[in-house]
Amino acid sequence: MSDQPEPNPAAAYLEPPEGSKATRPEPLNLFESAPPNLDVLAQLSGQNVLYARQFSFELVAELCKLAAVLEEIEIWPYHPLDGKIITTAFFEASTRTRTSFESAAHRLGGRVISIPDGSITGAKKGESIQDIGEMFNAYCDCVVMRHTETSAPKEILENLRIPLINAGNGSGEHPTQALADWYALLKWKPRLAAPFETGDQKLKLGILGTPGSMRAVKSFLLMSLLFHEHISKVTVISEMADPFGPDVIESLNQADIDYEVTNDIRESLPQLDIIYMNSIAFLGDSYKALDSRYKLDADSPLKQDAVILHPLARLDELDTSLDKTPHNLYFSQAHGAVFIRQALLLAVLGRLDRLPEL
């Protein structure tokens, strides 16, 4: 541990623009009562990050606390990832996920090998993902991979012996997006990071989308089950009668949480405290846009203090008329992804001991 760090000057750029009432909660509210527990985070050292279900409530809460610290302080002078190389291998297009991981690594003093397009790899010539994984062992200390095939993480891990972070696998999962989602929510309501206490208000959570075929939605819902004590009900608004898939249904039942499925968005919206939405579902080898009925704008019948999350990129389902309203938590959600991914890289690469005094 080193001496007291300086405040993060970049924090000023994360404030909403002049005239905007978008919700941008302060990070310090999340950790001022207690610093992050680094012993809990040390459980991730050397581990793969593949699914939302591999996390515990405590682990998510402590990761979010560390992310909040990293958002507040100037971390680059300490170079905690000095000497570490991270490969971002994106066999599917990405803007926010790849660049936020690369920003996180660079700000921590790590080096990045960037593969922004799978067509520039040996896969274009028919090389197997197992062989690519074998090569990565010699080139870097951690791989962050996105792939169109749901089976890709399992296949690369046949030969990969360094940590793998799943940045989206077909219609499977996107666990680090779920961490970014819950980081935004825990900054918004810091009490969610602690066990439920009598007198706390439980929240009604709404999801616009199809968890069975939208990986970000699936991971968000599965991670939400860790916070079931704070949630009174989950409402899934979907055009499909069964939007879940058997694995999600099993997790819902095990969590013993009240949930419903409806296709009536206008009836449900006024009851919801949190609305999570996405625009596209991955179906086989193509994308399908969210049904045109499921759109939000400034005239939608939203609860006064409700917040909206969206992993972005958006189409026309999330109108820009909401951008300057207090319902907008989605820009804070996107900005915070850098810091939660910093926290994750530090834990996975075993560099928590390089942090300054927190």
C-alpha positions as CSV (number, residue, x, y, z in Angstrom):
1,M,0.0,0.0,0.0
2,S,1.2,3.5,-0.8
3,D,0.4,7.0,0.5
4,Q,-3.0,8.7,0.0
5,P,-3.9,9.0,-3.7
6,E,-5.1,12.2,-5.5
7,P,-8.7,12.7,-6.6
8,N,-9.5,11.5,-10.1
9,P,-9.6,14.6,-12.4
10,A,-11.5,12.6,-15.0
11,A,-14.5,12.5,-12.7
12,A,-15.6,15.9,-13.8
13,Y,-16.2,14.6,-17.3
14,L,-18.6,12.0,-16.0
15,E,-21.0,14.7,-14.8
16,P,-24.1,15.3,-16.9
17,P,-23.9,18.3,-19.3
18,E,-25.3,21.6,-18.4
19,G,-29.1,21.6,-18.3
20,S,-29.4,17.8,-18.0
21,K,-31.1,16.2,-15.0
22,A,-29.8,12.7,-15.9
23,T,-29.0,10.6,-12.8
24,R,-25.3,10.4,-12.1
25,P,-24.9,9.1,-8.5
26,E,-21.7,9.9,-6.5
27,P,-19.4,6.9,-6.1
28,L,-18.3,7.8,-2.6
29,N,-21.7,7.0,-1.3
30,L,-21.0,3.3,-1.9
31,F,-17.9,2.9,0.1
32,E,-17.8,5.8,2.7
33,S,-19.3,3.6,5.4
34,A,-16.8,0.8,4.8
35,P,-13.8,0.3,2.4
36,P,-13.9,-2.7,0.0
37,N,-12.9,-6.0,1.5
38,L,-9.9,-7.1,-0.5
39,D,-9.9,-10.6,1.1
40,V,-13.2,-11.3,-0.5
41,L,-12.0,-10.0,-3.9
42,A,-8.9,-12.2,-3.7
43,Q,-11.2,-15.2,-4.4
44,L,-11.1,-14.1,-8.0
45,S,-7.3,-14.3,-8.4
46,G,-6.4,-16.5,-11.4
47,Q,-10.1,-17.4,-12.0
48,N,-12.1,-17.4,-15.3
49,V,-15.1,-15.0,-15.4
50,L,-17.7,-16.8,-17.5
51,Y,-21.2,-16.5,-16.0
52,A,-23.2,-14.2,-13.8
53,R,-24.1,-17.2,-11.5
54,Q,-20.5,-17.7,-10.4
55,F,-20.7,-14.5,-8.3
56,S,-22.0,-14.2,-4.8
57,F,-23.9,-11.2,-3.4
58,E,-20.8,-10.3,-1.3
59,L,-18.4,-10.6,-4.2
60,V,-20.5,-8.3,-6.4
61,A,-20.9,-5.7,-3.6
62,E,-17.2,-5.7,-2.9
63,L,-16.3,-5.4,-6.5
64,C,-18.6,-2.4,-6.8
65,K,-17.1,-0.8,-3.8
66,L,-13.6,-1.1,-5.2
67,A,-14.9,0.3,-8.6
68,A,-16.3,3.3,-6.7
69,V,-12.9,3.9,-5.1
70,L,-11.2,3.7,-8.5
71,E,-13.7,6.1,-9.9
72,E,-12.8,8.6,-7.1
73,I,-9.0,8.4,-7.1
74,E,-6.2,9.0,-9.6
75,I,-4.9,5.4,-10.0
76,W,-2.4,5.6,-12.9
77,P,0.6,6.8,-10.8
78,Y,0.5,3.4,-8.9
79,H,0.7,1.2,-12.1
80,P,-0.9,-1.8,-10.4
81,L,-1.0,-3.8,-13.6
82,D,2.6,-3.0,-14.6
83,G,4.1,-5.9,-16.5
84,K,0.7,-7.5,-17.2
85,I,-0.5,-8.0,-20.8
86,I,-4.3,-8.3,-21.6
87,T,-5.5,-9.6,-25.0
88,T,-8.9,-8.3,-26.0
89,A,-10.0,-10.8,-28.6
90,F,-13.3,-9.7,-30.2
91,F,-14.5,-12.1,-32.9
92,E,-17.7,-10.1,-32.8
93,A,-18.1,-6.3,-33.2
94,S,-18.0,-4.1,-30.1
95,T,-17.7,-0.5,-29.2
96,R,-18.2,-0.1,-25.4
97,T,-17.1,-3.4,-24.1
98,R,-13.7,-3.7,-25.9
99,T,-12.7,0.0,-25.5
100,S,-13.8,0.0,-21.8
101,F,-11.7,-3.0,-21.1
102,E,-8.7,-1.5,-22.9
103,S,-9.2,1.8,-21.1
104,A,-9.3,0.0,-17.8
105,A,-6.1,-1.9,-18.5
106,H,-4.2,1.2,-19.8
107,R,-5.3,3.3,-16.8
108,L,-4.0,0.6,-14.5
109,G,-0.6,0.5,-16.2
110,G,-1.2,-2.7,-18.1
111,R,-0.5,-3.4,-21.8
112,V,-3.1,-4.4,-24.3
113,I,-3.0,-6.7,-27.4
114,S,-6.1,-5.7,-29.3
115,I,-7.9,-8.0,-31.8
116,P,-10.9,-5.8,-32.8
117,D,-12.0,-8.1,-35.6
118,G,-11.9,-11.9,-35.8
119,S,-11.4,-11.7,-39.5
120,I,-7.8,-10.6,-38.9
121,T,-7.0,-13.8,-37.0
122,G,-6.1,-17.3,-38.2
123,A,-9.8,-18.1,-37.7
124,K,-10.3,-16.5,-41.1
125,K,-8.2,-19.3,-42.5
126,G,-10.0,-22.0,-40.5
127,E,-7.7,-22.1,-37.4
128,S,-9.5,-23.7,-34.5
129,I,-10.3,-21.6,-31.4
130,Q,-8.6,-24.3,-29.3
131,D,-5.3,-23.6,-31.2
132,I,-5.8,-19.8,-30.8
133,G,-6.1,-20.4,-27.1
134,E,-2.9,-22.4,-27.0
135,M,-1.1,-19.5,-28.6
136,F,-2.6,-16.9,-26.2
137,N,-0.9,-18.8,-23.3
138,A,2.5,-17.5,-24.5
139,Y,1.4,-14.0,-25.5
140,C,-0.5,-12.5,-22.5
141,D,-1.6,-12.9,-18.9
142,C,-5.4,-12.7,-19.4
143,V,-7.8,-12.9,-22.4
144,V,-11.0,-10.9,-22.7
145,M,-13.0,-12.6,-25.5
146,R,-16.3,-11.9,-27.3
147,H,-17.5,-14.5,-29.8
148,T,-20.6,-15.1,-31.9
149,E,-20.6,-18.8,-30.9
150,T,-22.2,-19.6,-27.5
151,S,-19.8,-22.5,-27.1
152,A,-16.6,-20.5,-27.7
153,P,-15.5,-20.0,-24.0
154,K,-15.8,-23.7,-23.4
155,E,-13.8,-24.5,-26.6
156,I,-11.0,-22.0,-26.0
157,L,-10.6,-23.2,-22.4
158,E,-9.7,-26.7,-23.7
159,N,-6.2,-25.3,-24.2
160,L,-6.2,-21.8,-22.5
161,R,-4.4,-21.9,-19.1
162,I,-4.5,-18.2,-18.3
163,P,-7.7,-16.4,-17.0
164,L,-10.5,-15.9,-19.5
165,I,-13.1,-13.1,-19.1
166,N,-16.2,-13.7,-21.1
167,A,-17.2,-10.4,-22.9
168,G,-20.2,-12.0,-24.6
169,N,-20.7,-15.4,-26.2
170,G,-23.5,-15.7,-28.7
171,S,-26.8,-15.9,-26.9
172,G,-25.1,-17.1,-23.8
173,E,-24.0,-14.5,-21.2
174,H,-22.3,-11.2,-20.7
175,P,-21.3,-11.2,-17.0
176,T,-19.2,-8.1,-17.0
177,Q,-22.1,-6.1,-18.4
178,A,-24.2,-7.3,-15.5
179,L,-21.5,-6.1,-13.1
180,A,-21.6,-2.7,-14.8
181,D,-25.4,-2.7,-14.5
182,W,-25.3,-3.4,-10.8
183,Y,-22.5,-1.0,-10.2
184,A,-24.8,1.8,-11.5
185,L,-27.6,0.5,-9.3
186,L,-25.5,0.2,-6.2
187,K,-24.3,3.8,-6.6
188,W,-27.9,4.9,-7.1
189,K,-29.1,3.0,-4.0
190,P,-26.0,2.1,-1.8
191,R,-28.2,0.2,0.7
192,L,-28.5,-2.5,-2.0
193,A,-24.8,-3.4,-1.2
194,A,-25.8,-4.5,2.3
195,P,-28.1,-7.2,3.6
196,F,-31.8,-6.2,3.6
197,E,-33.0,-4.6,6.9
198,T,-36.6,-4.3,8.1
199,G,-37.9,-1.0,7.0
200,D,-36.0,-0.9,3.7
201,Q,-38.2,-0.4,0.7
202,K,-38.1,-3.3,-1.7
203,L,-37.9,-2.5,-5.4
204,K,-39.9,-3.6,-8.4
205,L,-37.7,-4.6,-11.3
206,G,-38.9,-4.6,-14.9
207,I,-37.1,-6.2,-17.9
208,L,-38.0,-5.3,-21.4
209,G,-36.6,-8.1,-23.5
210,T,-36.0,-11.8,-23.8
211,P,-33.5,-13.3,-21.3
212,G,-33.4,-16.6,-23.3
213,S,-31.9,-14.9,-26.4
214,M,-30.5,-11.6,-25.1
215,R,-27.2,-12.3,-23.3
216,A,-26.9,-9.0,-21.5
217,V,-30.5,-9.3,-20.3
218,K,-29.9,-12.9,-19.2
219,S,-26.8,-12.0,-17.2
220,F,-28.5,-9.0,-15.6
221,L,-31.5,-11.1,-14.5
222,L,-29.3,-13.8,-13.1
223,M,-27.2,-11.4,-11.2
224,S,-30.3,-9.7,-10.0
225,L,-31.3,-12.9,-8.2
226,L,-28.3,-12.3,-5.8
227,F,-30.2,-9.2,-4.6
228,H,-33.6,-11.0,-4.2
229,E,-33.9,-9.7,-0.6
230,H,-34.2,-6.2,-2.0
231,I,-36.6,-7.0,-4.8
232,S,-40.3,-7.5,-4.3
233,K,-41.1,-8.6,-7.9
234,V,-39.5,-9.1,-11.3
235,T,-41.7,-8.3,-14.3
236,V,-40.5,-9.4,-17.7
237,I,-42.2,-7.5,-20.6
238,S,-41.8,-9.5,-23.8
239,E,-43.6,-10.5,-26.9
240,M,-42.8,-14.1,-26.2
241,A,-45.0,-16.2,-23.9
242,D,-41.9,-18.0,-22.5
243,P,-38.9,-15.6,-22.8
244,F,-36.6,-17.4,-20.3
245,G,-35.3,-20.8,-21.3
246,P,-35.1,-23.7,-18.9
247,D,-31.8,-22.6,-17.2
248,V,-33.2,-19.1,-16.3
249,I,-36.5,-20.6,-15.0
250,E,-34.5,-23.0,-12.7
251,S,-32.5,-20.1,-11.3
252,L,-35.7,-18.0,-10.7
253,N,-37.3,-20.9,-8.9
254,Q,-34.3,-21.5,-6.7
255,A,-34.1,-17.9,-5.7
256,D,-37.8,-18.1,-4.7
257,I,-38.5,-14.7,-6.2
258,D,-41.9,-13.4,-7.4
259,Y,-42.0,-12.9,-11.1
260,E,-44.4,-12.5,-14.0
261,V,-44.4,-12.3,-17.8
262,T,-46.6,-9.8,-19.6
263,N,-46.8,-8.2,-23.0
264,D,-48.5,-5.0,-21.8
265,I,-45.9,-2.4,-21.3
266,R,-48.1,0.6,-20.5
267,E,-49.9,-1.3,-17.7
268,S,-46.6,-2.4,-16.1
269,L,-44.5,0.7,-16.4
270,P,-46.1,2.9,-13.6
271,Q,-45.3,0.2,-11.0
272,L,-41.6,-0.2,-11.8
273,D,-38.7,1.3,-9.9
274,I,-36.0,-0.1,-12.3
275,I,-36.5,-0.7,-16.0
276,Y,-33.8,-2.7,-17.8
277,M,-34.0,-2.9,-21.6
278,N,-32.1,-4.0,-24.6
279,S,-32.7,-3.7,-28.3
280,I,-31.6,-6.9,-29.9
281,A,-31.8,-10.6,-29.5
282,F,-29.2,-13.0,-30.9
283,L,-30.9,-15.8,-32.8
284,G,-28.5,-18.3,-34.3
285,D,-26.2,-16.2,-36.5
286,S,-28.3,-13.0,-36.7
287,Y,-29.9,-10.3,-34.6
288,K,-33.6,-9.5,-34.2
289,A,-34.7,-6.1,-33.0
290,L,-37.1,-5.6,-30.1
291,D,-40.7,-5.4,-31.1
292,S,-41.8,-1.9,-32.0
293,R,-44.5,-1.9,-29.3
294,Y,-41.8,-1.8,-26.6
295,K,-40.4,1.7,-26.8
296,L,-39.8,4.3,-24.1
297,D,-39.8,8.1,-24.4
298,A,-40.4,11.1,-22.2
299,D,-44.1,10.6,-22.5
300,S,-44.1,7.0,-21.3
301,P,-46.0,6.4,-18.0
302,L,-43.0,6.0,-15.9
303,K,-43.0,6.2,-12.1
304,Q,-41.6,9.6,-11.0
305,D,-38.4,8.3,-9.5
306,A,-37.9,5.2,-11.8
307,V,-34.5,4.7,-13.5
308,I,-33.8,3.1,-16.8
309,L,-30.8,0.9,-17.7
310,H,-29.7,0.0,-21.2
311,P,-26.4,-1.8,-22.1
312,L,-26.3,0.2,-25.4
313,A,-26.0,0.4,-28.4
314,R,-29.7,1.5,-28.7
315,L,-32.0,1.7,-31.6
316,D,-35.3,3.6,-31.5
317,E,-36.6,1.7,-28.5
318,L,-35.0,4.2,-26.1
319,D,-35.8,7.7,-27.3
320,T,-33.3,10.5,-26.8
321,S,-36.0,12.6,-25.2
322,L,-35.2,10.6,-22.0
323,D,-31.5,11.5,-22.0
324,K,-31.8,14.7,-20.0
325,T,-34.4,13.3,-17.5
326,P,-33.7,11.8,-14.0
327,H,-34.9,8.5,-15.5
328,N,-31.6,8.3,-17.4
329,L,-29.2,6.0,-15.4
330,Y,-27.9,4.4,-18.6
331,F,-25.1,7.0,-19.3
332,S,-23.8,6.5,-15.7
333,Q,-24.1,2.8,-16.3
334,A,-21.9,3.0,-19.5
335,H,-19.3,5.3,-17.9
336,G,-19.0,3.1,-14.8
337,A,-18.1,0.1,-16.9
338,V,-14.4,1.2,-17.0
339,F,-14.1,1.2,-13.2
340,I,-15.9,-2.1,-12.6
341,R,-13.7,-3.7,-15.2
342,Q,-10.6,-2.1,-13.5
343,A,-11.7,-3.7,-10.3
344,L,-12.2,-7.1,-12.0
345,L,-8.8,-7.0,-13.7
346,L,-7.1,-6.2,-10.5
347,A,-8.7,-9.1,-8.7
348,V,-8.3,-11.7,-11.5
349,L,-4.7,-10.8,-12.1
350,G,-3.9,-10.8,-8.4
351,R,-2.8,-7.2,-8.1
352,L,-4.9,-6.0,-5.3
353,D,-1.8,-5.6,-3.1
354,R,-0.5,-2.9,-5.6
355,L,-3.4,-0.5,-4.6
356,P,-2.7,2.6,-2.6
357,E,-4.1,2.9,0.9
358,L,-7.9,2.9,0.5
